[in-house]
Amino acid sequence: MNNIKTIFTIKDLENISGVKAHTIRIWEKRYDLLQPKRTDTNIRYYPSESLLKLLNVALLNKHNYKISKISKMSTEQINLIARELSFNQATSDEAINSFKISMFQFDKVLFNNTYNKLLHKKTFREIFKDVFVPFLEYIGLLWQTDTLMPAHEHFISNLIIKKYN
């Protein structure tokens, strides 16, 4: 049985990224930012690559990059800038976003780099309280909305546990 979720609804994208479904639709139409697939009944669905792109676009947009400028970037450019922002400004929100990306991409290197960046600014206790607890609460919401697959949760929770031991 394959426990890795690879297809997401627009509601899933909204729940995970924090970007409203209405905004996602506008970005699709106006900027051709995402190209959803459609069911026979014309309902949008997105592959995991679209989710990752949206998470990175949301991060750039939060850091004052205009959506019109982001839309002209290649996916590789968006990923590179998002990764740099995550590494260079590992505050709680950015760290949580990096942990989201690492969870959905199963990216242990991104998780460790983000954690190590945080460790330069905070103690483990502060990281746990300020970052891991809100992130784990977020994971709980993803479970409630049936957005998260067990493999994602197991991957990220094992990485967090290893930091404690």
Secondary structure, DSSP 8 states (H G I E B T S, - for coil): ------EE-HHHHHHHH---HHHHHHHHHHH-----EE-TT--EEEEHHHHHHHHHHHHHHHTT--HHHHTTS-HHHHHHHHHHHHHHT--HHHHHHHHHHHHHHT-HHHHHHHHHHHHTTS-HHHHIIIIIHHHHHHHHHHHHTT---HHHHHHHHHHHHHHH-
